[in-house]
Amino acid sequence: MEPIRCCIACKTRKNKKEFFRIVADNEKNAILDKNQNINSRGIYICKDKKCIDNLKKAINKNKIKLKINVDDRSLLEVLEELGEEIWEN
Ligand SMILES: [Zn+2]
């Protein structure tokens, strides 16, 4: 059975392969973990524009406590790229 994870924005639980996984490196830079195999604590978010926008808003308003040690600005950049990727598909 595939592990179940929870979206950081909408809290929906589903198979982790259905999410984007984001981790932070030692310099607190956010990285999209495309293969979901980086051995580091990660956050999961739906491949959904709404969830990405909601997370961006929460970060900008400082309204979310992230479980990974990541620089906000770097995370926002990754989210921006993910949002564009979704539009293209
Ligand atoms: Zn979600």
PDB file of the backbone (N, CA, C, O) and the ligand in Angstrom, with CONECT records:
HET     ZN  A 101       1
ATOM      1  N   MET A   1       0.822  -1.214   0.000  1.00  0.00           N
ATOM      2  CA  MET A   1       0.000   0.000   0.000  1.00  0.00           C
ATOM      3  C   MET A   1       0.854   1.262   0.000  1.00  0.00           C
ATOM      4  O   MET A   1       1.863   1.349   0.701  1.00  0.00           O
ATOM      5  N   GLU A   2       0.437   2.226  -0.791  1.00  0.00           N
ATOM      6  CA  GLU A   2       1.161   3.493  -0.837  1.00  0.00           C
ATOM      7  C   GLU A   2       0.845   4.320   0.410  1.00  0.00           C
ATOM      8  O   GLU A   2      -0.278   4.287   0.912  1.00  0.00           O
ATOM      9  N   PRO A   3       1.820   5.046   0.898  1.00  0.00           N
ATOM     10  CA  PRO A   3       1.564   5.871   2.084  1.00  0.00           C
ATOM     11  C   PRO A   3       0.580   6.998   1.787  1.00  0.00           C
ATOM     12  O   PRO A   3       0.559   7.561   0.693  1.00  0.00           O
ATOM     13  N   ILE A   4      -0.219   7.304   2.776  1.00  0.00           N
ATOM     14  CA  ILE A   4      -1.191   8.396   2.672  1.00  0.00           C
ATOM     15  C   ILE A   4      -0.591   9.642   3.326  1.00  0.00           C
ATOM     16  O   ILE A   4      -0.003   9.588   4.406  1.00  0.00           O
ATOM     17  N   ARG A   5      -0.763  10.760   2.630  1.00  0.00           N
ATOM     18  CA  ARG A   5      -0.277  12.024   3.178  1.00  0.00           C
ATOM     19  C   ARG A   5      -1.410  13.044   3.154  1.00  0.00           C
ATOM     20  O   ARG A   5      -2.488  12.795   2.615  1.00  0.00           O
ATOM     21  N   CYS A   6      -1.133  14.201   3.754  1.00  0.00           N
ATOM     22  CA  CYS A   6      -2.145  15.217   3.939  1.00  0.00           C
ATOM     23  C   CYS A   6      -1.689  16.522   3.296  1.00  0.00           C
ATOM     24  O   CYS A   6      -0.559  16.959   3.511  1.00  0.00           O
ATOM     25  N   CYS A   7      -2.562  17.144   2.508  1.00  0.00           N
ATOM     26  CA  CYS A   7      -2.223  18.423   1.867  1.00  0.00           C
ATOM     27  C   CYS A   7      -2.071  19.502   2.930  1.00  0.00           C
ATOM     28  O   CYS A   7      -2.914  19.643   3.816  1.00  0.00           O
ATOM     29  N   ILE A   8      -0.987  20.256   2.829  1.00  0.00           N
ATOM     30  CA  ILE A   8      -0.729  21.287   3.831  1.00  0.00           C
ATOM     31  C   ILE A   8      -1.749  22.424   3.731  1.00  0.00           C
ATOM     32  O   ILE A   8      -1.963  23.155   4.699  1.00  0.00           O
ATOM     33  N   ALA A   9      -2.372  22.571   2.570  1.00  0.00           N
ATOM     34  CA  ALA A   9      -3.313  23.680   2.395  1.00  0.00           C
ATOM     35  C   ALA A   9      -4.751  23.271   2.717  1.00  0.00           C
ATOM     36  O   ALA A   9      -5.401  23.911   3.544  1.00  0.00           O
ATOM     37  N   CYS A  10      -5.254  22.215   2.075  1.00  0.00           N
ATOM     38  CA  CYS A  10      -6.670  21.882   2.248  1.00  0.00           C
ATOM     39  C   CYS A  10      -6.889  20.678   3.169  1.00  0.00           C
ATOM     40  O   CYS A  10      -8.030  20.328   3.473  1.00  0.00           O
ATOM     41  N   LYS A  11      -5.793  20.044   3.612  1.00  0.00           N
ATOM     42  CA  LYS A  11      -5.841  18.933   4.571  1.00  0.00           C
ATOM     43  C   LYS A  11      -6.453  17.652   4.013  1.00  0.00           C
ATOM     44  O   LYS A  11      -6.708  16.708   4.761  1.00  0.00           O
ATOM     45  N   THR A  12      -6.691  17.616   2.696  1.00  0.00           N
ATOM     46  CA  THR A  12      -7.176  16.376   2.095  1.00  0.00           C
ATOM     47  C   THR A  12      -6.109  15.294   2.211  1.00  0.00           C
ATOM     48  O   THR A  12      -4.921  15.550   2.017  1.00  0.00           O
ATOM     49  N   ARG A  13      -6.549  14.091   2.528  1.00  0.00           N
ATOM     50  CA  ARG A  13      -5.617  12.971   2.630  1.00  0.00           C
ATOM     51  C   ARG A  13      -5.716  12.116   1.383  1.00  0.00           C
ATOM     52  O   ARG A  13      -6.808  11.738   0.958  1.00  0.00           O
ATOM     53  N   LYS A  14      -4.572  11.816   0.803  1.00  0.00           N
ATOM     54  CA  LYS A  14      -4.560  10.887  -0.323  1.00  0.00           C
ATOM     55  C   LYS A  14      -3.176  10.297  -0.514  1.00  0.00           C
ATOM     56  O   LYS A  14      -2.227  10.652   0.186  1.00  0.00           O
ATOM     57  N   ASN A  15      -3.079   9.398  -1.463  1.00  0.00           N
ATOM     58  CA  ASN A  15      -1.805   8.777  -1.815  1.00  0.00           C
ATOM     59  C   ASN A  15      -0.739   9.844  -2.052  1.00  0.00           C
ATOM     60  O   ASN A  15      -0.984  10.829  -2.748  1.00  0.00           O
ATOM     61  N   LYS A  16       0.425   9.646  -1.480  1.00  0.00           N
ATOM     62  CA  LYS A  16       1.439  10.704  -1.575  1.00  0.00           C
ATOM     63  C   LYS A  16       1.877  10.982  -3.007  1.00  0.00           C
ATOM     64  O   LYS A  16       2.360  12.073  -3.310  1.00  0.00           O
ATOM     65  N   LYS A  17       1.709   9.992  -3.892  1.00  0.00           N
ATOM     66  CA  LYS A  17       2.094  10.212  -5.299  1.00  0.00           C
ATOM     67  C   LYS A  17       1.198  11.253  -5.978  1.00  0.00           C
ATOM     68  O   LYS A  17       1.552  11.786  -7.030  1.00  0.00           O
ATOM     69  N   GLU A  18       0.069  11.534  -5.392  1.00  0.00           N
ATOM     70  CA  GLU A  18      -0.838  12.514  -5.990  1.00  0.00           C
ATOM     71  C   GLU A  18      -0.514  13.945  -5.588  1.00  0.00           C
ATOM     72  O   GLU A  18      -1.161  14.889  -6.043  1.00  0.00           O
ATOM     73  N   PHE A  19       0.481  14.099  -4.740  1.00  0.00           N
ATOM     74  CA  PHE A  19       0.869  15.444  -4.288  1.00  0.00           C
ATOM     75  C   PHE A  19       2.197  15.871  -4.900  1.00  0.00           C
ATOM     76  O   PHE A  19       2.978  15.054  -5.387  1.00  0.00           O
ATOM     77  N   PHE A  20       2.423  17.193  -4.857  1.00  0.00           N
ATOM     78  CA  PHE A  20       3.789  17.682  -4.976  1.00  0.00           C
ATOM     79  C   PHE A  20       4.433  17.535  -3.602  1.00  0.00           C
ATOM     80  O   PHE A  20       3.804  17.808  -2.580  1.00  0.00           O
ATOM     81  N   ARG A  21       5.697  17.098  -3.585  1.00  0.00           N
ATOM     82  CA  ARG A  21       6.430  17.024  -2.320  1.00  0.00           C
ATOM     83  C   ARG A  21       7.542  18.065  -2.357  1.00  0.00           C
ATOM     84  O   ARG A  21       8.312  18.134  -3.315  1.00  0.00           O
ATOM     85  N   ILE A  22       7.615  18.865  -1.312  1.00  0.00           N
ATOM     86  CA  ILE A  22       8.645  19.898  -1.236  1.00  0.00           C
ATOM     87  C   ILE A  22       9.483  19.657   0.021  1.00  0.00           C
ATOM     88  O   ILE A  22       8.948  19.438   1.108  1.00  0.00           O
ATOM     89  N   VAL A  23      10.797  19.703  -0.149  1.00  0.00           N
ATOM     90  CA  VAL A  23      11.706  19.558   0.986  1.00  0.00           C
ATOM     91  C   VAL A  23      12.612  20.786   1.041  1.00  0.00           C
ATOM     92  O   VAL A  23      12.601  21.621   0.137  1.00  0.00           O
ATOM     93  N   ALA A  24      13.385  20.882   2.102  1.00  0.00           N
ATOM     94  CA  ALA A  24      14.338  21.987   2.216  1.00  0.00           C
ATOM     95  C   ALA A  24      15.744  21.418   2.328  1.00  0.00           C
ATOM     96  O   ALA A  24      15.959  20.404   2.991  1.00  0.00           O
ATOM     97  N   ASP A  25      16.703  22.076   1.677  1.00  0.00           N
ATOM     98  CA  ASP A  25      18.094  21.626   1.813  1.00  0.00           C
ATOM     99  C   ASP A  25      18.731  22.283   3.043  1.00  0.00           C
ATOM    100  O   ASP A  25      18.056  22.982   3.798  1.00  0.00           O
ATOM    101  N   ASN A  26      20.022  22.056   3.236  1.00  0.00           N
ATOM    102  CA  ASN A  26      20.682  22.571   4.445  1.00  0.00           C
ATOM    103  C   ASN A  26      20.738  24.089   4.493  1.00  0.00           C
ATOM    104  O   ASN A  26      20.901  24.678   5.561  1.00  0.00           O
ATOM    105  N   GLU A  27      20.603  24.717   3.337  1.00  0.00           N
ATOM    106  CA  GLU A  27      20.590  26.193   3.306  1.00  0.00           C
ATOM    107  C   GLU A  27      19.169  26.737   3.352  1.00  0.00           C
ATOM    108  O   GLU A  27      18.945  27.912   3.062  1.00  0.00           O
ATOM    109  N   LYS A  28      18.215  25.896   3.711  1.00  0.00           N
ATOM    110  CA  LYS A  28      16.805  26.279   3.822  1.00  0.00           C
ATOM    111  C   LYS A  28      16.161  26.615   2.484  1.00  0.00           C
ATOM    112  O   LYS A  28      15.117  27.265   2.435  1.00  0.00           O
ATOM    113  N   ASN A  29      16.789  26.168   1.398  1.00  0.00           N
ATOM    114  CA  ASN A  29      16.181  26.397   0.090  1.00  0.00           C
ATOM    115  C   ASN A  29      15.128  25.333  -0.183  1.00  0.00           C
ATOM    116  O   ASN A  29      15.363  24.144   0.034  1.00  0.00           O
ATOM    117  N   ALA A  30      13.976  25.763  -0.656  1.00  0.00           N
ATOM    118  CA  ALA A  30      12.917  24.817  -0.992  1.00  0.00           C
ATOM    119  C   ALA A  30      13.263  24.104  -2.292  1.00  0.00           C
ATOM    120  O   ALA A  30      13.736  24.726  -3.243  1.00  0.00           O
ATOM    121  N   ILE A  31      13.025  22.800  -2.327  1.00  0.00           N
ATOM    122  CA  ILE A  31      13.284  21.994  -3.521  1.00  0.00           C
ATOM    123  C   ILE A  31      12.050  21.149  -3.792  1.00  0.00           C
ATOM    124  O   ILE A  31      11.482  20.550  -2.879  1.00  0.00           O
ATOM    125  N   LEU A  32      11.636  21.107  -5.064  1.00  0.00           N
ATOM    126  CA  LEU A  32      10.572  20.176  -5.433  1.00  0.00           C
ATOM    127  C   LEU A  32      11.184  18.779  -5.524  1.00  0.00           C
ATOM    128  O   LEU A  32      12.094  18.542  -6.318  1.00  0.00           O
ATOM    129  N   ASP A  33      10.687  17.877  -4.720  1.00  0.00           N
ATOM    130  CA  ASP A  33      11.199  16.495  -4.693  1.00  0.00           C
ATOM    131  C   ASP A  33      10.399  15.674  -5.699  1.00  0.00           C
ATOM    132  O   ASP A  33       9.435  14.992  -5.353  1.00  0.00           O
ATOM    133  N   LYS A  34      10.831  15.764  -6.955  1.00  0.00           N
ATOM    134  CA  LYS A  34      10.024  15.187  -8.043  1.00  0.00           C
ATOM    135  C   LYS A  34       9.814  13.690  -7.900  1.00  0.00           C
ATOM    136  O   LYS A  34       8.724  13.186  -8.172  1.00  0.00           O
ATOM    137  N   ASN A  35      10.845  12.978  -7.476  1.00  0.00           N
ATOM    138  CA  ASN A  35      10.722  11.524  -7.357  1.00  0.00           C
ATOM    139  C   ASN A  35      10.314  11.082  -5.953  1.00  0.00           C
ATOM    140  O   ASN A  35      10.196   9.890  -5.670  1.00  0.00           O
ATOM    141  N   GLN A  36      10.107  12.046  -5.103  1.00  0.00           N
ATOM    142  CA  GLN A  36       9.663  11.774  -3.729  1.00  0.00           C
ATOM    143  C   GLN A  36      10.573  10.794  -3.023  1.00  0.00           C
ATOM    144  O   GLN A  36      10.112   9.886  -2.330  1.00  0.00           O
ATOM    145  N   ASN A  37      11.859  10.982  -3.203  1.00  0.00           N
ATOM    146  CA  ASN A  37      12.792  10.066  -2.544  1.00  0.00           C
ATOM    147  C   ASN A  37      13.923  10.779  -1.811  1.00  0.00           C
ATOM    148  O   ASN A  37      14.884  10.137  -1.388  1.00  0.00           O
ATOM    149  N   ILE A  38      13.820  12.092  -1.657  1.00  0.00           N
ATOM    150  CA  ILE A  38      14.845  12.807  -0.893  1.00  0.00           C
ATOM    151  C   ILE A  38      14.620  12.518   0.583  1.00  0.00           C
ATOM    152  O   ILE A  38      13.523  12.693   1.113  1.00  0.00           O
ATOM    153  N   ASN A  39      15.682  12.074   1.225  1.00  0.00           N
ATOM    154  CA  ASN A  39      15.567  11.641   2.611  1.00  0.00           C
ATOM    155  C   ASN A  39      15.573  12.845   3.545  1.00  0.00           C
ATOM    156  O   ASN A  39      16.574  13.160   4.188  1.00  0.00           O
ATOM    157  N   SER A  40      14.433  13.498   3.595  1.00  0.00           N
ATOM    158  CA  SER A  40      14.307  14.697   4.411  1.00  0.00           C
ATOM    159  C   SER A  40      12.823  14.903   4.669  1.00  0.00           C
ATOM    160  O   SER A  40      11.978  14.453   3.895  1.00  0.00           O
ATOM    161  N   ARG A  41      12.519  15.581   5.753  1.00  0.00           N
ATOM    162  CA  ARG A  41      11.120  15.860   6.039  1.00  0.00           C
ATOM    163  C   ARG A  41      10.535  16.713   4.916  1.00  0.00           C
ATOM    164  O   ARG A  41      11.180  17.650   4.446  1.00  0.00           O
ATOM    165  N   GLY A  42       9.327  16.394   4.491  1.00  0.00           N
ATOM    166  CA  GLY A  42       8.754  17.141   3.383  1.00  0.00           C
ATOM    167  C   GLY A  42       7.358  17.653   3.685  1.00  0.00           C
ATOM    168  O   GLY A  42       6.711  17.211   4.635  1.00  0.00           O
ATOM    169  N   ILE A  43       6.908  18.579   2.873  1.00  0.00           N
ATOM    170  CA  ILE A  43       5.507  18.984   2.936  1.00  0.00           C
ATOM    171  C   ILE A  43       4.834  18.554   1.630  1.00  0.00           C
ATOM    172  O   ILE A  43       5.475  18.457   0.584  1.00  0.00           O
ATOM    173  N   TYR A  44       3.555  18.304   1.716  1.00  0.00           N
ATOM    174  CA  TYR A  44       2.800  17.812   0.568  1.00  0.00           C
ATOM    175  C   TYR A  44       1.707  18.807   0.227  1.00  0.00           C
ATOM    176  O   TYR A  44       1.058  19.374   1.107  1.00  0.00           O
ATOM    177  N   ILE A  45       1.518  19.006  -1.068  1.00  0.00           N
ATOM    178  CA  ILE A  45       0.453  19.912  -1.503  1.00  0.00           C
ATOM    179  C   ILE A  45      -0.194  19.365  -2.762  1.00  0.00           C
ATOM    180  O   ILE A  45       0.484  18.826  -3.637  1.00  0.00           O
ATOM    181  N   CYS A  46      -1.530  19.509  -2.850  1.00  0.00           N
ATOM    182  CA  CYS A  46      -2.265  19.035  -4.020  1.00  0.00           C
ATOM    183  C   CYS A  46      -1.712  19.679  -5.289  1.00  0.00           C
ATOM    184  O   CYS A  46      -1.198  20.797  -5.259  1.00  0.00           O
ATOM    185  N   LYS A  47      -1.826  18.961  -6.398  1.00  0.00           N
ATOM    186  CA  LYS A  47      -1.453  19.535  -7.690  1.00  0.00           C
ATOM    187  C   LYS A  47      -2.625  20.369  -8.180  1.00  0.00           C
ATOM    188  O   LYS A  47      -3.215  20.101  -9.227  1.00  0.00           O
ATOM    189  N   ASP A  48      -2.935  21.365  -7.410  1.00  0.00           N
ATOM    190  CA  ASP A  48      -4.141  22.148  -7.611  1.00  0.00           C
ATOM    191  C   ASP A  48      -3.810  23.622  -7.365  1.00  0.00           C
ATOM    192  O   ASP A  48      -3.263  24.001  -6.329  1.00  0.00           O
ATOM    193  N   LYS A  49      -4.163  24.426  -8.353  1.00  0.00           N
ATOM    194  CA  LYS A  49      -3.860  25.854  -8.287  1.00  0.00           C
ATOM    195  C   LYS A  49      -4.408  26.490  -7.007  1.00  0.00           C
ATOM    196  O   LYS A  49      -3.775  27.362  -6.412  1.00  0.00           O
ATOM    197  N   LYS A  50      -5.572  26.046  -6.605  1.00  0.00           N
ATOM    198  CA  LYS A  50      -6.217  26.645  -5.436  1.00  0.00           C
ATOM    199  C   LYS A  50      -5.393  26.403  -4.171  1.00  0.00           C
ATOM    200  O   LYS A  50      -5.181  27.309  -3.365  1.00  0.00           O
ATOM    201  N   CYS A  51      -4.943  25.188  -4.021  1.00  0.00           N
ATOM    202  CA  CYS A  51      -4.142  24.867  -2.837  1.00  0.00           C
ATOM    203  C   CYS A  51      -2.826  25.639  -2.851  1.00  0.00           C
ATOM    204  O   CYS A  51      -2.378  26.135  -1.817  1.00  0.00           O
ATOM    205  N   ILE A  52      -2.217  25.736  -4.016  1.00  0.00           N
ATOM    206  CA  ILE A  52      -0.955  26.456  -4.116  1.00  0.00           C
ATOM    207  C   ILE A  52      -1.168  27.932  -3.787  1.00  0.00           C
ATOM    208  O   ILE A  52      -0.376  28.531  -3.059  1.00  0.00           O
ATOM    209  N   ASP A  53      -2.235  28.513  -4.322  1.00  0.00           N
ATOM    210  CA  ASP A  53      -2.526  29.918  -4.016  1.00  0.00           C
ATOM    211  C   ASP A  53      -2.815  30.111  -2.529  1.00  0.00           C
ATOM    212  O   ASP A  53      -2.361  31.079  -1.919  1.00  0.00           O
ATOM    213  N   ASN A  54      -3.570  29.188  -1.958  1.00  0.00           N
ATOM    214  CA  ASN A  54      -3.889  29.315  -0.530  1.00  0.00           C
ATOM    215  C   ASN A  54      -2.641  29.219   0.337  1.00  0.00           C
ATOM    216  O   ASN A  54      -2.505  29.930   1.333  1.00  0.00           O
ATOM    217  N   LEU A  55      -1.738  28.334  -0.053  1.00  0.00           N
ATOM    218  CA  LEU A  55      -0.507  28.221   0.724  1.00  0.00           C
ATOM    219  C   LEU A  55       0.330  29.494   0.578  1.00  0.00           C
ATOM    220  O   LEU A  55       0.912  29.973   1.551  1.00  0.00           O
ATOM    221  N   LYS A  56       0.387  30.032  -0.624  1.00  0.00           N
ATOM    222  CA  LYS A  56       1.141  31.278  -0.829  1.00  0.00           C
ATOM    223  C   LYS A  56       0.568  32.392   0.053  1.00  0.00           C
ATOM    224  O   LYS A  56       1.308  33.135   0.697  1.00  0.00           O
ATOM    225  N   LYS A  57      -0.760  32.490   0.067  1.00  0.00           N
ATOM    226  CA  LYS A  57      -1.398  33.524   0.897  1.00  0.00           C
ATOM    227  C   LYS A  57      -1.070  33.322   2.365  1.00  0.00           C
ATOM    228  O   LYS A  57      -0.742  34.273   3.075  1.00  0.00           O
ATOM    229  N   ALA A  58      -1.161  32.073   2.818  1.00  0.00           N
ATOM    230  CA  ALA A  58      -0.898  31.788   4.230  1.00  0.00           C
ATOM    231  C   ALA A  58       0.541  32.150   4.600  1.00  0.00           C
ATOM    232  O   ALA A  58       0.799  32.676   5.683  1.00  0.00           O
ATOM    233  N   ILE A  59       1.468  31.865   3.694  1.00  0.00           N
ATOM    234  CA  ILE A  59       2.868  32.204   3.975  1.00  0.00           C
ATOM    235  C   ILE A  59       3.031  33.718   4.023  1.00  0.00           C
ATOM    236  O   ILE A  59       3.690  34.253   4.915  1.00  0.00           O
ATOM    237  N   ASN A  60       2.429  34.401   3.058  1.00  0.00           N
ATOM    238  CA  ASN A  60       2.561  35.860   3.021  1.00  0.00           C
ATOM    239  C   ASN A  60       1.965  36.516   4.251  1.00  0.00           C
ATOM    240  O   ASN A  60       2.457  37.546   4.710  1.00  0.00           O
ATOM    241  N   LYS A  61       0.914  35.929   4.784  1.00  0.00           N
ATOM    242  CA  LYS A  61       0.292  36.493   5.983  1.00  0.00           C
ATOM    243  C   LYS A  61       0.874  35.899   7.249  1.00  0.00           C
ATOM    244  O   LYS A  61       0.427  36.197   8.357  1.00  0.00           O
ATOM    245  N   ASN A  62       1.888  35.046   7.067  1.00  0.00           N
ATOM    246  CA  ASN A  62       2.526  34.434   8.226  1.00  0.00           C
ATOM    247  C   ASN A  62       1.534  33.614   9.057  1.00  0.00           C
ATOM    248  O   ASN A  62       1.595  33.595  10.287  1.00  0.00           O
ATOM    249  N   LYS A  63       0.644  32.956   8.369  1.00  0.00           N
ATOM    250  CA  LYS A  63      -0.440  32.264   9.058  1.00  0.00           C
ATOM    251  C   LYS A  63      -0.274  30.759   9.054  1.00  0.00           C
ATOM    252  O   LYS A  63      -1.211  30.027   9.370  1.00  0.00           O
ATOM    253  N   ILE A  64       0.888  30.301   8.705  1.00  0.00           N
ATOM    254  CA  ILE A  64       1.055  28.851   8.650  1.00  0.00           C
ATOM    255  C   ILE A  64       2.374  28.458   9.292  1.00  0.00           C
ATOM    256  O   ILE A  64       3.397  29.120   9.115  1.00  0.00           O
ATOM    257  N   LYS A  65       2.326  27.376  10.034  1.00  0.00           N
ATOM    258  CA  LYS A  65       3.537  26.842  10.648  1.00  0.00           C
ATOM    259  C   LYS A  65       3.967  25.649   9.815  1.00  0.00           C
ATOM    260  O   LYS A  65       3.279  24.630   9.773  1.00  0.00           O
ATOM    261  N   LEU A  66       5.112  25.781   9.151  1.00  0.00           N
ATOM    262  CA  LEU A  66       5.595  24.707   8.300  1.00  0.00           C
ATOM    263  C   LEU A  66       6.423  23.736   9.115  1.00  0.00           C
ATOM    264  O   LEU A  66       7.112  24.119  10.060  1.00  0.00           O
ATOM    265  N   LYS A  67       6.344  22.476   8.733  1.00  0.00           N
ATOM    266  CA  LYS A  67       7.080  21.455   9.485  1.00  0.00           C
ATOM    267  C   LYS A  67       8.499  21.280   8.969  1.00  0.00           C
ATOM    268  O   LYS A  67       9.256  20.461   9.489  1.00  0.00           O
ATOM    269  N   ILE A  68       8.859  22.042   7.956  1.00  0.00           N
ATOM    270  CA  ILE A  68      10.237  21.951   7.476  1.00  0.00           C
ATOM    271  C   ILE A  68      10.903  23.301   7.662  1.00  0.00           C
ATOM    272  O   ILE A  68      10.241  24.339   7.683  1.00  0.00           O
ATOM    273  N   ASN A  69      12.216  23.274   7.796  1.00  0.00           N
ATOM    274  CA  ASN A  69      12.986  24.478   8.052  1.00  0.00           C
ATOM    275  C   ASN A  69      13.362  25.114   6.717  1.00  0.00           C
ATOM    276  O   ASN A  69      14.432  24.861   6.165  1.00  0.00           O
ATOM    277  N   VAL A  70      12.448  25.949   6.215  1.00  0.00           N
ATOM    278  CA  VAL A  70      12.631  26.475   4.861  1.00  0.00           C
ATOM    279  C   VAL A  70      12.482  27.991   4.875  1.00  0.00           C
ATOM    280  O   VAL A  70      11.705  28.554   5.646  1.00  0.00           O
ATOM    281  N   ASP A  71      13.239  28.624   4.012  1.00  0.00           N
ATOM    282  CA  ASP A  71      13.130  30.060   3.842  1.00  0.00           C
ATOM    283  C   ASP A  71      11.831  30.374   3.081  1.00  0.00           C
ATOM    284  O   ASP A  71      11.586  29.819   2.010  1.00  0.00           O
ATOM    285  N   ASP A  72      11.018  31.255   3.634  1.00  0.00           N
ATOM    286  CA  ASP A  72       9.711  31.553   3.034  1.00  0.00           C
ATOM    287  C   ASP A  72       9.828  31.983   1.572  1.00  0.00           C
ATOM    288  O   ASP A  72       9.064  31.534   0.718  1.00  0.00           O
ATOM    289  N   ARG A  73      10.799  32.859   1.298  1.00  0.00           N
ATOM    290  CA  ARG A  73      10.895  33.403  -0.046  1.00  0.00           C
ATOM    291  C   ARG A  73      11.225  32.300  -1.056  1.00  0.00           C
ATOM    292  O   ARG A  73      10.700  32.269  -2.169  1.00  0.00           O
ATOM    293  N   SER A  74      12.098  31.413  -0.636  1.00  0.00           N
ATOM    294  CA  SER A  74      12.472  30.317  -1.514  1.00  0.00           C
ATOM    295  C   SER A  74      11.283  29.364  -1.753  1.00  0.00           C
ATOM    296  O   SER A  74      11.092  28.854  -2.857  1.00  0.00           O
ATOM    297  N   LEU A  75      10.506  29.145  -0.710  1.00  0.00           N
ATOM    298  CA  LEU A  75       9.319  28.304  -0.868  1.00  0.00           C
ATOM    299  C   LEU A  75       8.303  28.978  -1.803  1.00  0.00           C
ATOM    300  O   LEU A  75       7.683  28.317  -2.636  1.00  0.00           O
ATOM    301  N   LEU A  76       8.144  30.272  -1.656  1.00  0.00           N
ATOM    302  CA  LEU A  76       7.206  30.986  -2.536  1.00  0.00           C
ATOM    303  C   LEU A  76       7.628  30.873  -4.001  1.00  0.00           C
ATOM    304  O   LEU A  76       6.786  30.751  -4.890  1.00  0.00           O
ATOM    305  N   GLU A  77       8.937  30.916  -4.243  1.00  0.00           N
ATOM    306  CA  GLU A  77       9.421  30.779  -5.624  1.00  0.00           C
ATOM    307  C   GLU A  77       9.062  29.415  -6.200  1.00  0.00           C
ATOM    308  O   GLU A  77       8.606  29.309  -7.338  1.00  0.00           O
ATOM    309  N   VAL A  78       9.272  28.372  -5.401  1.00  0.00           N
ATOM    310  CA  VAL A  78       8.929  27.027  -5.870  1.00  0.00           C
ATOM    311  C   VAL A  78       7.430  26.929  -6.144  1.00  0.00           C
ATOM    312  O   VAL A  78       7.016  26.346  -7.146  1.00  0.00           O
ATOM    313  N   LEU A  79       6.627  27.492  -5.265  1.00  0.00           N
ATOM    314  CA  LEU A  79       5.175  27.434  -5.447  1.00  0.00           C
ATOM    315  C   LEU A  79       4.762  28.178  -6.708  1.00  0.00           C
ATOM    316  O   LEU A  79       3.859  27.752  -7.429  1.00  0.00           O
ATOM    317  N   GLU A  80       5.429  29.285  -6.962  1.00  0.00           N
ATOM    318  CA  GLU A  80       5.159  30.057  -8.168  1.00  0.00           C
ATOM    319  C   GLU A  80       5.390  29.187  -9.413  1.00  0.00           C
ATOM    320  O   GLU A  80       4.573  29.165 -10.333  1.00  0.00           O
ATOM    321  N   GLU A  81       6.517  28.478  -9.416  1.00  0.00           N
ATOM    322  CA  GLU A  81       6.835  27.608 -10.556  1.00  0.00           C
ATOM    323  C   GLU A  81       5.815  26.480 -10.695  1.00  0.00           C
ATOM    324  O   GLU A  81       5.411  26.133 -11.805  1.00  0.00           O
ATOM    325  N   LEU A  82       5.410  25.919  -9.579  1.00  0.00           N
ATOM    326  CA  LEU A  82       4.424  24.831  -9.633  1.00  0.00           C
ATOM    327  C   LEU A  82       3.114  25.341 -10.194  1.00  0.00           C
ATOM    328  O   LEU A  82       2.466  24.653 -10.983  1.00  0.00           O
ATOM    329  N   GLY A  83       2.717  26.534  -9.799  1.00  0.00           N
ATOM    330  CA  GLY A  83       1.484  27.121 -10.299  1.00  0.00           C
ATOM    331  C   GLY A  83       1.528  27.257 -11.812  1.00  0.00           C
ATOM    332  O   GLY A  83       0.547  26.971 -12.498  1.00  0.00           O
ATOM    333  N   GLU A  84       2.668  27.695 -12.326  1.00  0.00           N
ATOM    334  CA  GLU A  84       2.800  27.854 -13.778  1.00  0.00           C
ATOM    335  C   GLU A  84       2.756  26.501 -14.472  1.00  0.00           C
ATOM    336  O   GLU A  84       2.156  26.357 -15.538  1.00  0.00           O
ATOM    337  N   GLU A  85       3.389  25.524 -13.865  1.00  0.00           N
ATOM    338  CA  GLU A  85       3.409  24.167 -14.428  1.00  0.00           C
ATOM    339  C   GLU A  85       1.988  23.630 -14.578  1.00  0.00           C
ATOM    340  O   GLU A  85       1.661  22.981 -15.572  1.00  0.00           O
ATOM    341  N   ILE A  86       1.158  23.904 -13.593  1.00  0.00           N
ATOM    342  CA  ILE A  86      -0.221  23.423 -13.639  1.00  0.00           C
ATOM    343  C   ILE A  86      -0.987  24.095 -14.779  1.00  0.00           C
ATOM    344  O   ILE A  86      -1.750  23.447 -15.495  1.00  0.00           O
ATOM    345  N   TRP A  87      -0.773  25.396 -14.937  1.00  0.00           N
ATOM    346  CA  TRP A  87      -1.476  26.087 -16.015  1.00  0.00           C
ATOM    347  C   TRP A  87      -1.118  25.527 -17.387  1.00  0.00           C
ATOM    348  O   TRP A  87      -1.955  25.465 -18.287  1.00  0.00           O
ATOM    349  N   GLU A  88       0.144  25.119 -17.527  1.00  0.00           N
ATOM    350  CA  GLU A  88       0.591  24.634 -18.827  1.00  0.00           C
ATOM    351  C   GLU A  88      -0.021  23.286 -19.181  1.00  0.00           C
ATOM    352  O   GLU A  88      -0.167  22.955 -20.358  1.00  0.00           O
ATOM    353  N   ASN A  89      -0.376  22.514 -18.169  1.00  0.00           N
ATOM    354  CA  ASN A  89      -0.876  21.156 -18.451  1.00  0.00           C
ATOM    355  C   ASN A  89      -2.328  21.148 -18.898  1.00  0.00           C
ATOM    356  O   ASN A  89      -2.884  20.084 -19.170  1.00  0.00           O
TER     357      ASN A  89
HETATM  358 ZN    ZN A 101      -4.947  20.531  -1.149  1.00  0.00          ZN2+
END
